[in-house]
């Protein structure tokens, strides 16, 4: 897994909520492989493979509001996970629900609230 690859898994809320979270991360990680689109899905995923668009994350608050709580799990290199967590906590009201570290990657779970 490269330093810029990040996998995001989202549950809770709807497709629009998942898109809002993914759009918040685009300023930091560039465009994802695709935006969540399946309206009947209960879990959405997005993978960011590209080069970083910037370290500040831009105006993440402009990505939209959530209609329901969303549980987000971010997985990648420790640096990518830290940057994603920082971006999401600036963009949304967030509670850190814990982290797990492996040899070369890390996982963090956040609860984002409307």
N, C-alpha and C positions, 0 to 999 in steps of 0.2 A: 504494500500500500504506500503510495507516494505521500509526501508531506502535505499535499493539497487535496488529496482524496478524502471525502467525508460522506458517510452514509447516514441519512436521517430517516427515522421511523416515527410516524405520527399516529396516534390513536385518540379517539374522542373528538368531538366537534364534527364538522362536515368537510366536504371537499373545499369549500371556500376558506375555511379555517386553515386547512393544510396548505393551501396555496399562499395564504398570508404569511405563514411561518417560512415557507420556502423562499418567498420573495424577500423576506427580511434578511435571509442569508446570502442572497445574490450579490449584495454590495461588498461582501467579504470574500466570497468564493467564486463569483462569476455565475453563469447560467448552469442550472442543473441538467441532468440527462433529459428530463422532461418534467413538466408540472403535474401534480396530482390531477387526475381527470375523471376517474370512475366514481360517479355519484353514489353508487351502491356499496362501495368499499367501506369497511370499518377501520382498516389500517392502510395508511399511505406511506410510500417510501420515495425518496429522492436521493440521487447520488450526484455529488459535485466532483468532477474529475479535472476541471480546467485549472489554469493558473489563477492565482489570487487576483481579484479585481482591486484589492486595496486592503490595508490592514484596519482602517477605521470603521468600515462597514457602512459608511454613508449615513443617510437619515433613515434608519431602520423603522422609526415610528411611522413613516409614511406608508408602510406596507399594509396597513389596515388593522381593524379591530377583530377580536375573536368573538364568536357568538356563544361559545361554550368552552369549558376547560379542555386543554389539549395536552396529552402526555407526549413528550418528545424525547427520543433516545438518539444521541449523536455518537457516532463511532468513527474513529480514525486515529491519526497520529496524535500524541498528546498536545502538540501545538495546534492542530486543526480543531480538536475538541475544545481546547481553551478558547480559541477565537470564536467558535460557534456559540459556546456558552455565554461569552461576553456579549456577543451581538444580540442573542435572544433575550438576555436579561436587560439590555438597554431598550429593546423594542417592545417588550411585553412585561406584565407583572409575572414574575417567575419565582418558583420555589425549587431549590436544588434537592432532588430526591436521591442523590448518591452517585457514586462512580465506581468503576471497576477498571483495574489496569492489567494489561497483559504484557507480554515480552516487548512488543513494538507498537501496540495500539492501546487505546483507552476508550472507555464507554462512559457516558454520563447521561443521567435521566433528569429531565426538568418537567415540572408541571407549569404550564402557561395558563394564566387565568384571564378571563375577559375584563 
